């Protein structure tokens, strides 16, 4: 049952990530190709609910997708099984979520001064 | 290999052992099982191997031939020895007993883990269930029912090698036929069994089982069907 749930979550998050990753890559090419400066990029992203939603969803999907795959890898390739691998995957997912949301907050900021150090 | 003789290497021993080399007369339409039998009768009386029907029905003579799992009674020497000799080993992914014989117990225990056994929904005093042969579910069952339990797919599967919990393609193929069998009394139980750790969701869809199945079954398609069926049951609350 837990395996079926994890399977559903991993495939569901992959379906979300597929278009999000393509848009993200396109965005990088666009920003680099047009020679946008960091200040120009931040000027467009700061306070944007749309970009917050886009990258928030991206981080959430990645934080769900990656630990499930790593758990499978650890079980099959490292023969690491039992609750310890489940806990490690969960911790990895939470760390990914925290780092990702912190990065989103740094770029979006909503004008509260977040990301000043970025 | 010359026209008259064939160089055959056979694994002797258990987990530790060695390959012994034999020269075997080459005959027309000779099978790998013929070769092993000739060696046991004429060169190595203590050679252990397993066979029964010799016509591809019983599934007991599977071995690894030149690195690939095969049913030896239906594998012609001319098909596999084109580049020289023949090397014969026991099946992969199963405990070895002696020489070419493996212990099939874990293979059949995994069928039970995957609920690969028929649960009747009626007694013998009731009339037989009438299921038309063109019924869509029955056609799915028919496509997977001819498994001869030879263990070739189990030996071919990398996921079985990596994950000791994985029940394997043969057990899941059987579960798939039962999940589609209208006469089975606990089809929800099959879906629960294959949703446990080591069940259908562990399959990576490599397709080695399809590639190697000697009777041309497609366990990968059945496992994909089980994934769809279990997800549908999960979303409807049928797996709890």
Interface residues (C-beta under 8 A of the other chain):
Chain A: X1 X2 X3 X4 X5 X6 X7 X8 X72 X75 X76 X77 X81
Chain B: X159 X162 X163 X165 X192 X195 X196 X197 X199 X201 X202 X227 X230 X231 X234 X235 X239 X240
